[in-house]
Amino acid sequence: MSDTPTRAPGRTGVWFVGARGSVATTAVVGAAAVGAGLVPPTGMVAELDDFRDAGLPAVDGLVFGGHDVTDTPLAKRAEELAAGGVFPPELLPALGTALSAADREIRPGARPDAGRPQEEAARALTEDIVSFRDRHELDQVVVVDVSSTEPPAVPRPAHDSLSTLEEALAHVPDVLPPSSLYAYAALRADCGHVAFTPSPGLRLPALRELAELRGLPYAGSDGKTGETLVRTALGPMFAHRALRVRSWSGTNLLGGGDGATLADPEAARSKNTSKRTGLTAMLGEGVEGLTHIDYVPSMGELKTAWDHIAFEGFLGTSMTLQFTWQGVDSALAAPLVLDLARFVARSREHGAAGPQEQLAFFFKDPVRAEGSPVEHRLVAQFEALRAWYAGDAR
């Protein structure tokens, strides 16, 4: 990996849903620090030599804004994250201008209003994004959802087609879950979209229809930052060696906002479903075991995942493998968020629309075209990513 960030012409906006959260704040800090040459681009896939000639937007050319329902200034949030060990505190004095610039571009998010049709909220969200693009004379904006995980959505008939959805939005409150409302606003603002959480987002048929009609790319869902990253590397090892995995169980301990959100059993169920998808695809349905998520407030931004794998070898011999992953979740997620914004922006320049399956490498539960098989093996995913942006698959 080179220590010099990729340079490319043009200006790309990154509009965060959850712009004052840990991941978005760390991404803004990281982009400013890397762009200024204060730190190397460690953890940024887009800065690997494999993508040196891919024509991605430059890190220091990204312009940040977003929506959030809280009003904590980014500088304050950055101080809290630095104190929690997410990044070195000594970086912050040199990044005040960048944090202030991003903070000025954060607008109030949509709050539930039982008496107001969601069309009004969607229009306001859309206007915020369009104004941001026009004010900064940006080539394009990519909307990235890094907000808190939502409980699984209850399907509604209005989601089935774009026409029925838009009719409902004009007359009915609470038609869409929040993540899908933000995704709808992103498409109306003519933006590519990235779902970094397992929330419903753009998976609803009506929204996918709208993305196709407008010729917009989207990617998701649920960023693959730690435990699942290891699983998608180890899973193929067992399959390729013809070793039978009997059970794969995991325990996650985490603090911070993500831990607090996932303390809700319904939100945790959405996350667990996403985390389990890859294992089932790689190893089949017969693998026992669950993943448990425990909220430990004293851990702050730290995260520990412990996995226990029981497998069977030749002559039925029982064996086990265990691993422990300890990391800082925001510092793992932030570079991937920057990568995804840049890759989706470049995909749009290529004229790509619809689900960007070549970006499966970044996700636990990758979106794909109707009927398309999904690839979960990490190395195969990386090769597909590299080939697409090298031009081999376009």
BAROKOL-251678 format. One record per residue: residue in one letter; x, y, z of N, C-alpha, C in turn. Coordinates in steps of 0.02 Angstrom, whole numbers, padded with zeros to 5 digits, always signed. Layout:
<pts>
AXYZXYZXYZ;...
</pts>
This chain:
<pts>
M+00042-00060+00000+00000+00000+00000+00044+00062+00000;S+00029+00108-00044+00066+00171-00047+00042+00218+00007;D+00088+00263+00032+00068+00312+00082+00041+00376+00051;T+00040+00379-00016+00015+00439-00050-00055+00427-00075;P-00106+00465-00052-00174+00453-00074-00183+00462-00149;T-00229+00423-00177-00245+00429-00248-00269+00500-00264;R-00248+00527-00321-00271+00593-00342-00312+00586-00405;A-00367+00621-00409-00409+00621-00469-00447+00686-00471;P-00464+00710-00531-00501+00773-00536-00573+00766-00515;G-00607+00822-00507-00678+00820-00491-00690+00823-00416;R-00750+00844-00398-00768+00851-00327-00829+00808-00313;T-00823+00767-00262-00877+00722-00242-00899+00739-00172;G-00964+00743-00162-00992+00753-00096-01009+00687-00063;V-01000+00683+00002-01020+00625+00041-01070+00650+00093;W-01131+00626+00088-01185+00648+00132-01203+00591+00178;F-01187+00599+00243-01198+00547+00292-01268+00551+00322;V-01302+00495+00327-01361+00488+00370-01334+00462+00436;G-01339+00502+00488-01305+00487+00551-01238+00524+00553;A-01239+00588+00532-01178+00625+00520-01140+00645+00582;R-01172+00641+00640-01137+00658+00702-01119+00596+00742;G-01127+00538+00712-01111+00475+00746-01037+00459+00744;S-01019+00404+00776-00948+00385+00782-00916+00371+00715;V-00950+00334+00671-00921+00315+00607-00912+00376+00562;A-00964+00417+00557-00959+00476+00513-00906+00524+00539;T-00904+00536+00604-00854+00581+00632-00783+00555+00619;T-00773+00491+00629-00707+00461+00617-00689+00465+00543;A-00738+00458+00499-00725+00463+00427-00703+00534+00408;V-00737+00584+00436-00718+00653+00421-00647+00668+00447;V-00633+00647+00509-00566+00655+00537-00515+00619+00494;G-00530+00556+00474-00483+00517+00435-00469+00546+00367;A-00522+00568+00333-00512+00597+00266-00469+00660+00270;A-00480+00702+00320-00441+00763+00327-00368+00746+00344;A-00358+00698+00389-00290+00680+00410-00251+00647+00353;V-00284+00602+00316-00251+00569+00260-00238+00620+00204;G-00289+00661+00189-00281+00711+00136-00226+00761+00150;A-00214+00776+00214-00161+00823+00232-00094+00790+00240;G-00092+00724+00231-00028+00688+00238-00006+00678+00310;L-00052+00685+00358-00034+00677+00429-00029+00603+00449;V-00066+00560+00414-00064+00488+00428-00067+00452+00361;P-00041+00391+00357-00048+00351+00296-00119+00324+00290;P-00140+00303+00231-00209+00279+00221-00219+00206+00241;T-00194+00188+00300-00201+00119+00325-00274+00100+00330;G-00292+00041+00306-00361+00018+00311-00405+00039+00253;M-00379+00080+00207-00419+00104+00151-00405+00060+00090;V-00454+00018+00073-00447-00028+00017-00434+00010-00048;A-00467+00067-00056-00462+00106-00118-00391+00132-00129;E-00349+00132-00078-00281+00156-00085-00230+00101-00099;L-00254+00039-00106-00210-00015-00126-00186-00003-00198;D-00128-00030-00214-00101-00022-00282-00148-00050-00335;D-00189-00099-00316-00237-00129-00363-00284-00077-00393;F-00296-00022-00356-00344+00028-00379-00310+00095-00395;R-00245+00093-00402-00207+00154-00415-00230+00190-00478;D-00248+00152-00530-00269+00182-00593-00344+00179-00605;A-00383+00170-00551-00455+00162-00559-00491+00229-00567;G-00456+00285-00559-00488+00350-00569-00537+00368-00515;L-00525+00345-00453-00570+00360-00398-00564+00433-00376;P-00617+00462-00349-00612+00530-00322-00557+00535-00269;A-00522+00590-00267-00468+00599-00219-00496+00606-00148;V-00460+00579-00100-00480+00585-00030-00487+00658-00010;D-00438+00698-00030-00440+00768-00009-00487+00811-00052;G-00522+00779-00099-00572+00814-00138-00643+00801-00114;L-00651+00758-00064-00717+00742-00037-00743+00800+00005;V-00808+00814-00002-00841+00867+00036-00896+00834+00077;F-00899+00849+00142-00944+00812+00187-01002+00854+00212;G-01058+00820+00220-01118+00848+00251-01161+00791+00274;G-01223+00806+00295-01266+00751+00314-01326+00772+00356;H-01363+00722+00376-01421+00729+00420-01407+00695+00487;D-01434+00723+00540-01432+00690+00605-01486+00720+00649;V-01509+00680+00696-01562+00704+00742-01532+00733+00806;T-01465+00730+00814-01432+00759+00872-01395+00823+00850;D-01373+00863+00899-01341+00926+00882-01271+00933+00914;T-01241+00878+00936-01173+00881+00963-01124+00903+00908;P-01086+00957+00917-01039+00978+00865-00988+00924+00849;L-00968+00920+00786-00920+00869+00765-00855+00874+00804;A-00832+00935+00817-00770+00944+00854-00775+00912+00924;K-00832+00921+00956-00843+00891+01022-00845+00815+01016;R-00881+00791+00966-00886+00719+00956-00817+00689+00942;A-00776+00725+00903-00709+00701+00888-00666+00698+00951;E-00673+00747+00995-00637+00747+01058-00656+00686+01100;E-00720+00670+01101-00743+00612+01139-00714+00547+01111;L-00714+00542+01045-00687+00482+01013-00612+00476+01024;A-00577+00531+01020-00505+00530+01033-00491+00508+01105;A-00530+00534+01152-00522+00514+01222-00537+00440+01232;G-00580+00412+01189-00597+00341+01193-00550+00296+01155;G-00496+00324+01126-00446+00283+01093-00459+00267+01021;V-00507+00302+00989-00522+00287+00919-00467+00313+00873;F-00439+00371+00888-00383+00399+00850-00342+00444+00897;P-00280+00460+00879-00237+00499+00924-00263+00570+00935;P-00268+00594+00997-00291+00662+01010-00249+00715+00978;E-00184+00701+00967-00140+00752+00939-00156+00769+00866;L-00198+00729+00834-00219+00745+00766-00267+00805+00764;L-00307+00814+00815-00364+00860+00812-00346+00933+00802;P-00293+00960+00833-00279+01031+00823-00270+01050+00749;A-00245+01005+00709-00233+01020+00638-00296+01010+00595;L-00350+00984+00625-00409+00966+00585-00470+01008+00602;G-00461+01060+00641-00518+01101+00661-00556+01130+00603;T-00521+01154+00552-00555+01185+00495-00598+01134+00458;A-00572+01074+00448-00609+01021+00413-00671+01000+00452;L-00664+00994+00518-00721+00974+00560-00774+01029+00560;S-00753+01092+00563-00801+01147+00563-00838+01151+00496;A-00802+01140+00442-00833+01142+00375-00886+01089+00368;A-00871+01028+00392-00920+00974+00388-00979+00987+00435;D-00964+01015+00494-01016+01028+00543-01067+01078+00517;R-01044+01128+00479-01089+01178+00451-01137+01148+00400;E-01120+01090+00373-01161+01059+00322-01206+01003+00348;I-01214+00998+00414-01258+00947+00443-01326+00979+00457;R-01378+00947+00432-01446+00972+00440-01487+00925+00485;P-01540+00952+00517-01581+00910+00560-01613+00852+00521;G-01611+00793+00550-01640+00735+00517-01715+00733+00526;A-01746+00684+00495-01819+00676+00498-01838+00643+00564;R-01886+00673+00597-01913+00643+00658-01984+00619+00645;P-02005+00564+00677-02073+00539+00666-02124+00593+00681;D-02172+00602+00637-02226+00650+00647-02290+00616+00626;A-02327+00592+00675-02386+00552+00661-02440+00590+00623;G-02436+00656+00623-02488+00694+00590-02469+00719+00521;R-02409+00703+00496-02386+00732+00433-02368+00677+00383;P-02394+00681+00322-02374+00632+00271-02298+00634+00260;Q-02268+00577+00247-02196+00573+00241-02169+00609+00178;E-02212+00623+00131-02191+00660+00072-02159+00727+00091;E-02187+00759+00142-02160+00824+00164-02089+00816+00192;A-02079+00764+00233-02013+00751+00260-01964+00732+00204;A-01986+00691+00157-01943+00672+00101-01923+00732+00060;R-01970+00778+00049-01954+00838+00010-01901+00881+00046;A-01908+00888+00111-01859+00928+00149-01790+00896+00148;L-01787+00830+00157-01723+00795+00155-01690+00801+00087;T-01730+00795+00035-01704+00800-00033-01676+00870-00046;E-01713+00921-00025-01690+00990-00035-01624+01003+00000;D-01614+00973+00059-01551+00982+00094-01492+00955+00053;I-01502+00897+00023-01447+00866-00016-01434+00905-00080;V-01488+00925-00114-01479+00963-00177-01445+01030-00163;S-01465+01063-00109-01434+01126-00091-01360+01118-00077;F-01343+01065-00041-01272+01050-00026-01232+01041-00091;R-01260+01002-00138-01224+00991-00202-01216+01056-00241;D-01269+01096-00243-01266+01158-00282-01219+01209-00250;R-01222+01214-00184-01183+01264-00148-01108+01253-00157;H-01088+01189-00160-01017+01172-00167-00997+01155-00239;E-01045+01161-00285-01032+01147-00356-00999+01078-00365;L-01031+01028-00335-01005+00961-00336-01025+00924-00400;D-00981+00880-00422-00997+00838-00480-01055+00790-00464;Q-01053+00763-00404-01105+00718-00381-01100+00710-00305;V-01153+00681-00276-01155+00666-00204-01173+00593-00195;V-01138+00560-00149-01155+00492-00130-01182+00494-00059;V-01241+00467-00048-01271+00465+00019-01252+00399+00052;V-01225+00403+00112-01202+00344+00149-01238+00341+00215;D-01275+00287+00226-01314+00278+00287-01271+00242+00340;V-01250+00280+00391-01213+00251+00447-01252+00262+00512;S-01317+00267+00507-01359+00279+00565-01369+00215+00605;S-01404+00220+00661-01414+00162+00704-01456+00108+00670;T-01442+00046+00686-01479-00010+00657-01553-00007+00679;E-01597-00018+00631-01669-00019+00645-01692-00091+00655;P-01747-00101+00693-01778-00166+00695-01803-00185+00626;P-01811-00250+00612-01837-00271+00546-01903-00236+00531;A-01911-00214+00469-01972-00178+00449-02028-00227+00436;V-02088-00204+00449-02148-00242+00432-02168-00224+00361;P-02169-00273+00314-02186-00257+00244-02255-00226+00239;R-02261-00177+00196-02325-00144+00183-02340-00147+00109;P-02403-00152+00088-02419-00155+00016-02391-00096-00023;A-02386-00037+00008-02363+00023-00027-02290+00017-00050;H-02254-00033-00024-02184-00041-00043-02176-00079-00109;D-02230-00109-00134-02224-00156-00189-02207-00123-00256;S-02230-00061-00267-02215-00027-00330-02205+00047-00316;L-02171+00081-00361-02157+00151-00351-02220+00193-00350;S-02268+00177-00394-02329+00217-00398-02370+00213-00334;T-02377+00153-00306-02415+00146-00244-02378+00177-00185;L-02311+00173-00186-02273+00204-00133-02282+00279-00133;E-02275+00310-00191-02279+00383-00194-02350+00407-00178;E-02399+00369-00196-02468+00387-00178-02477+00386-00103;A-02449+00334-00070-02454+00329+00003-02415+00385+00038;L-02356+00399+00012-02315+00451+00043-02350+00519+00045;A-02390+00532-00006-02423+00597-00011-02481+00604+00038;H-02506+00548+00066-02566+00552+00106-02561+00518+00175;V-02510+00477+00185-02509+00436+00245-02444+00448+00284;P-02448+00457+00350-02386+00461+00390-02358+00391+00401;D-02293+00388+00414-02260+00326+00434-02267+00270+00383;V-02259+00286+00319-02261+00235+00267-02195+00197+00265;L-02139+00232+00268-02073+00203+00262-02036+00203+00328;P-01996+00151+00342-01950+00156+00399-01900+00211+00386;P-01869+00240+00437-01824+00297+00428-01770+00286+00376;S-01737+00228+00377-01682+00216+00329-01707+00218+00257;S-01767+00194+00246-01795+00195+00178-01818+00265+00158;L-01841+00304+00207-01859+00373+00192-01797+00412+00169;Y-01741+00403+00204-01679+00436+00184-01655+00411+00116;A-01663+00347+00104-01643+00319+00039-01686+00349-00017;Y-01750+00355-00004-01795+00385-00054-01774+00457-00069;A-01758+00495-00017-01735+00564-00027-01670+00565-00067;A-01625+00518-00054-01562+00515-00091-01574+00505-00166;L-01619+00460-00182-01634+00446-00252-01668+00506-00285;R-01713+00538-00248-01746+00598-00275-01696+00654-00287;A-01642+00655-00248-01590+00705-00257-01539+00684-00309;D-01551+00627-00342-01508+00603-00396-01439+00582-00369;C-01439+00544-00314-01377+00523-00281-01372+00447-00279;G-01310+00422-00287-01297+00353-00271-01305+00342-00196;H-01313+00279-00175-01330+00265-00105-01291+00205-00080;V-01268+00210-00017-01233+00155+00017-01268+00142+00083;A-01288+00080+00095-01318+00060+00158-01266+00023+00198;F-01237+00056+00249-01185+00025+00288-01213-00011+00349;T-01279-00010+00358-01312-00045+00414-01358-00098+00385;P-01384-00143+00427-01432-00193+00402-01503-00168+00397;S-01515-00104+00410-01583-00076+00406-01611-00084+00335;P-01677-00081+00327-01708-00095+00262-01683-00051+00205;G-01675+00014+00218-01645+00059+00168-01676+00053+00100;L-01633+00037+00051-01653+00036-00019-01674-00034-00043;R-01681-00081+00002-01699-00149-00018-01772-00155-00039;L-01813-00107-00022-01884-00111-00039-01893-00109-00115;P-01936-00151-00143-01944-00154-00216-01958-00087-00249;A-02000-00046-00218-02017+00018-00248-01956+00063-00254;L-01912+00061-00204-01852+00104-00206-01801+00077-00256;R-01797+00013-00262-01752-00016-00313-01778+00003-00383;E-01843+00004-00390-01872+00025-00454-01854+00097-00469;L-01858+00140-00419-01841+00210-00428-01767+00219-00446;A-01723+00181-00414-01651+00185-00430-01639+00165-00503;E-01673+00114-00525-01665+00092-00595-01690+00145-00643;L-01748+00174-00627-01777+00225-00671-01731+00286-00677;R-01698+00304-00623-01655+00362-00623-01583+00346-00642;G-01568+00281-00653-01501+00262-00673-01449+00273-00619;L-01467+00257-00556-01423+00270-00499-01395+00206-00469;P-01331+00205-00450-01302+00146-00419-01314+00146-00343;Y-01318+00087-00315-01323+00081-00243-01288+00018-00220;A-01269+00017-00156-01231-00039-00128-01251-00049-00055;G-01243-00109-00031-01258-00126+00038-01262-00202+00044;S-01280-00229+00100-01292-00190+00161-01256-00222+00220;D-01245-00180+00271-01214-00197+00334-01138-00207+00325;G-01100-00155+00339-01028-00158+00329-00995-00215+00365;K-00947-00246+00331-00911-00305+00357-00845-00281+00386;T-00844-00269+00452-00786-00236+00482-00741-00281+00524;G-00767-00333+00555-00727-00371+00602-00740-00445+00601;E-00784-00468+00646-00796-00540+00654-00818-00572+00588;T-00863-00541+00553-00888-00570+00490-00834-00569+00436;L-00790-00520+00438-00733-00519+00392-00691-00582+00401;V-00678-00601+00464-00639-00661+00477-00679-00723+00456;R-00743-00723+00469-00784-00781+00449-00782-00793+00374;T-00785-00739+00334-00786-00749+00262-00717-00767+00234;A-00665-00760+00276-00599-00785+00257-00590-00858+00278;L-00615-00875+00338-00607-00943+00365-00657-00993+00336;G-00719-00970+00324-00771-01016+00299-00749-01055+00237;P-00722-01021+00185-00700-01057+00126-00644-01107+00141;M-00603-01094+00191-00549-01141+00209-00579-01209+00227;F-00630-01209+00269-00662-01272+00287-00694-01305+00227;A-00730-01266+00187-00764-01294+00129-00715-01323+00079;H-00660-01288+00066-00611-01310+00016-00571-01370+00039;R-00565-01379+00105-00529-01437+00132-00577-01495+00147;A-00640-01488+00129-00690-01541+00139-00697-01560+00213;L-00690-01510+00257-00700-01521+00328-00771-01500+00346;R-00804-01542+00383-00875-01529+00399-00880-01486+00462;V-00907-01427+00455-00919-01383+00512-00984-01402+00546;R-00980-01422+00609-01039-01443+00645-01074-01384+00679;S-01035-01337+00707-01065-01279+00739-01016-01220+00735;W-01046-01160+00734-01006-01098+00733-01044-01048+00776;S-01018-01037+00835-01052-00993+00883-01008-00933+00898;G-01039-00877+00913-01001-00816+00926-01033-00775+00981;T-00990-00737+01015-01012-00689+01065-00979-00622+01051;N-01018-00570+01048-00993-00502+01036-01004-00460+01098;L-00952-00426+01121-00957-00379+01176-00940-00311+01149;L-00984-00263+01157-00971-00196+01131-01006-00143+01172;G-00975-00083+01172-01004-00026+01205-01025+00025+01153;G-01021+00089+01170-01036+00142+01123-01109+00143+01101;G-01122+00187+01052-01190+00194+01027-01216+00132+00993;D-01172+00097+00957-01193+00036+00922-01214-00017+00973;G-01176-00023+01026-01194-00072+01078-01260-00055+01110;A-01271+00009+01124-01334+00030+01154-01393+00014+01109;T-01384+00027+01044-01438+00012+00996-01452-00062+00994;L-01399-00103+00992-01408-00175+00985-01428-00209+01050;A-01432-00171+01104-01461-00198+01165-01535-00212+01156;D-01566-00179+01107-01636-00192+01090-01639-00259+01052;P-01674-00308+01078-01675-00374+01045-01697-00372+00972;E-01743-00327+00955-01765-00324+00885-01710-00298+00840;A-01674-00246+00862-01618-00221+00822-01563-00274+00817;A-01550-00309+00873-01500-00362+00872-01520-00418+00825;R-01584-00432+00820-01607-00485+00774-01591-00468+00702;S-01600-00405+00684-01583-00383+00617-01509-00391+00603;K-01466-00373+00651-01394-00380+00644-01373-00453+00640;N-01402-00495+00683-01383-00566+00684-01402-00601+00619;T-01459-00582+00591-01480-00611+00527-01428-00596+00474;S-01405-00533+00473-01355-00512+00424-01289-00549+00435;K-01268-00556+00498-01204-00588+00513-01205-00662+00495;R-01263-00694+00497-01268-00766+00486-01273-00784+00412;T-01292-00735+00370-01305-00748+00300-01246-00780+00265;G-01186-00753+00274-01127-00778+00239-01110-00849+00258;L-01113-00864+00324-01097-00932+00346-01143-00983+00314;T-01207-00968+00313-01255-01014+00283-01241-01025+00209;A-01225-00971+00174-01210-00977+00102-01147-01018+00089;M-01096-01011+00131-01033-01045+00120-01032-01117+00145;L-01070-01131+00200-01064-01195+00233-01129-01235+00234;G-01184-01206+00213-01247-01242+00211-01289-01229+00273;E-01349-01258+00272-01398-01245+00325-01386-01286+00388;G-01344-01337+00386-01338-01383+00443-01291-01362+00497;V-01266-01301+00495-01218-01278+00545-01255-01250+00606;E-01243-01279+00663-01276-01256+00725-01241-01193+00751;G-01274-01162+00801-01242-01106+00835-01275-01040+00821;L-01268-00994+00869-01295-00927+00864-01241-00876+00879;T-01255-00814+00863-01211-00759+00882-01248-00716+00933;H-01216-00704+00990-01245-00664+01043-01211-00596+01045;I-01250-00544+01057-01224-00476+01061-01240-00449+01131;D-01188-00432+01169-01197-00406+01236-01171-00335+01240;Y-01212-00291+01267-01194-00221+01275-01156-00212+01340;V-01094-00188+01336-01052-00176+01395-01031-00103+01393;P-01068-00057+01425-01056+00014+01418-00984+00035+01433;S-00952+00002+01482-00884+00022+01501-00832+00010+01447;M-00849-00029+01395-00802-00042+01340-00796+00018+01293;G-00843+00065+01297-00840+00124+01254-00840+00104+01181;E-00790+00127+01143-00787+00114+01072-00755+00047+01054;L-00733+00010+01105-00700-00054+01092-00751-00109+01078;K-00727-00160+01043-00770-00217+01027-00728-00281+01031;T-00757-00333+01061-00724-00398+01064-00773-00450+01037;A-00749-00491+00991-00789-00547+00965-00750-00612+00975;W-00784-00661+01004-00753-00727+01014-00795-00778+00977;D-00763-00818+00936-00798-00870+00897-00770-00939+00915;H-00815-00987+00920-00797-01057+00933-00825-01099+00875;I-00780-01134+00841-00799-01174+00783-00784-01247+00798;A-00834-01290+00794-00826-01362+00801-00832-01393+00732;F-00781-01432+00713-00783-01463+00646-00760-01536+00650;E-00775-01572+00598-00762-01643+00594-00714-01658+00537;G-00662-01697+00553-00613-01714+00503-00619-01786+00480;F-00566-01811+00450-00563-01879+00424-00578-01930+00479;L-00618-01980+00462-00638-02034+00508-00681-02008+00565;G-00712-01950+00555-00758-01923+00604-00724-01891+00664;T-00659-01876+00659-00623-01847+00715-00649-01777+00730;S-00665-01764+00794-00691-01699+00815-00634-01651+00830;M-00638-01589+00805-00587-01539+00816-00621-01471+00825;T-00583-01423+00850-00610-01356+00860-00559-01303+00839;L-00585-01245+00822-00545-01185+00810-00580-01128+00845;Q-00540-01085+00878-00568-01027+00911-00527-00966+00891;F-00561-00909+00886-00524-00847+00874-00557-00790+00913;T-00516-00741+00929-00540-00681+00962-00521-00620+00921;W-00569-00578+00907-00557-00517+00869-00571-00458+00915;Q-00521-00417+00927-00529-00358+00968-00511-00297+00926;G-00556-00249+00924-00544-00191+00883-00584-00131+00905;V-00574-00077+00869-00612-00015+00880-00657-00007+00819;D-00721-00018+00829-00767-00026+00773-00769+00035+00727;S-00770+00095+00755-00774+00155+00713-00712+00162+00669;A-00653+00144+00697-00591+00149+00659-00588+00095+00605;L-00622+00040+00614-00626-00012+00562-00676+00008+00508;A-00731+00039+00529-00784+00056+00481-00769+00117+00439;A-00739+00168+00470-00731+00233+00436-00694+00229+00370;P-00637+00193+00365-00603+00190+00301-00644+00155+00247;L-00684+00106+00268-00727+00070+00220-00782+00116+00194;V-00808+00159+00238-00859+00207+00217-00831+00255+00164;L-00769+00278+00175-00737+00322+00126-00724+00284+00061;D-00702+00221+00067-00692+00180+00007-00756+00174-00033;L-00811+00158+00002-00874+00146-00033-00900+00208-00068;A-00894+00265-00035-00916+00327-00067-00877+00339-00132;R-00813+00325-00130-00771+00336-00189-00785+00285-00244;F-00794+00222-00224-00809+00170-00274-00877+00182-00307;V-00927+00199-00266-00994+00212-00295-00993+00273-00341;A-00956+00324-00321-00950+00383-00365-00919+00364-00432;R-00867+00323-00430-00834+00301-00492-00881+00256-00532;S-00919+00214-00499-00967+00171-00535-01016+00213-00574;R-01039+00267-00543-01087+00309-00578-01055+00343-00638;E-00992+00362-00632-00957+00391-00689-00951+00341-00746;H-00948+00276-00729-00947+00224-00779-01016+00211-00810;G-01068+00243-00782-01136+00232-00806-01171+00174-00774;A-01142+00147-00719-01173+00090-00685-01235+00112-00647;A-01285+00069-00645-01346+00083-00608-01370+00019-00574;G-01412+00027-00523-01438-00031-00488-01388-00057-00437;P-01398-00118-00412-01354-00145-00359-01284-00157-00386;Q-01235-00133-00349-01165-00139-00369-01136-00202-00336;E-01145-00258-00370-01126-00322-00341-01050-00329-00332;Q-01011-00291-00370-00938-00294-00362-00916-00267-00294;L-00960-00233-00258-00943-00206-00192-00963-00254-00135;A-00980-00316-00152-00998-00365-00101-00943-00375-00049;F-00881-00364-00069-00823-00370-00025-00832-00332+00040;F-00870-00278+00039-00876-00234+00097-00935-00251+00143;F-00976-00301+00125-01039-00309+00161-01051-00380+00186;K-01088-00383+00242-01109-00448+00269-01164-00480+00227;D-01209-00438+00202-01268-00463+00165-01275-00423+00101;P-01234-00437+00051-01230-00394-00009-01295-00394-00049;V-01317-00335-00070-01374-00330-00115-01353-00354-00184;R-01400-00379-00222-01386-00405-00288-01447-00399-00332;A-01438-00408-00395-01494-00407-00442-01539-00468-00430;E-01601-00461-00449-01650-00515-00442-01624-00579-00475;G-01621-00634-00435-01600-00698-00462-01525-00707-00467;S-01487-00657-00452-01414-00661-00457-01385-00697-00396;P-01339-00745-00406-01309-00778-00347-01264-00729-00310;V-01258-00738-00245-01216-00693-00205-01152-00730-00185;E-01097-00696-00188-01032-00724-00170-01012-00698-00101;H-00996-00744-00055-00976-00723+00012-00902-00737+00027;R-00868-00775-00015-00798-00792-00002-00755-00729-00011;L-00716-00712+00040-00682-00648+00042-00634-00639-00017;V-00593-00689-00031-00544-00682-00085-00579-00674-00152;A-00631-00714-00163-00668-00709-00226-00701-00640-00232;Q-00726-00614-00176-00756-00547-00177-00704-00494-00195;F-00645-00500-00167-00593-00451-00182-00573-00453-00255;E-00567-00512-00283-00548-00519-00353-00602-00488-00398;A-00666-00497-00380-00720-00466-00419-00716-00390-00416;L-00701-00364-00356-00694-00292-00347-00636-00266-00390;R-00579-00298-00385-00520-00276-00422-00532-00279-00497;A-00562-00333-00520-00574-00340-00592-00621-00287-00619;W-00673-00271-00581-00723-00223-00605-00691-00154-00615;Y-00654-00131-00565-00626-00064-00569-00563-00061-00611;A-00535-00119-00628-00480-00121-00676-00506-00122-00748;G-00572-00130-00755-00602-00129-00821-00617-00197-00850;D-00596-00251-00815-00604-00318-00843-00677-00341-00846;A-00719-00313-00801-00788-00338-00796-00838-00288-00821;R-00817-00235-00854-00864-00183-00877-00876-00190-00952;
</pts>
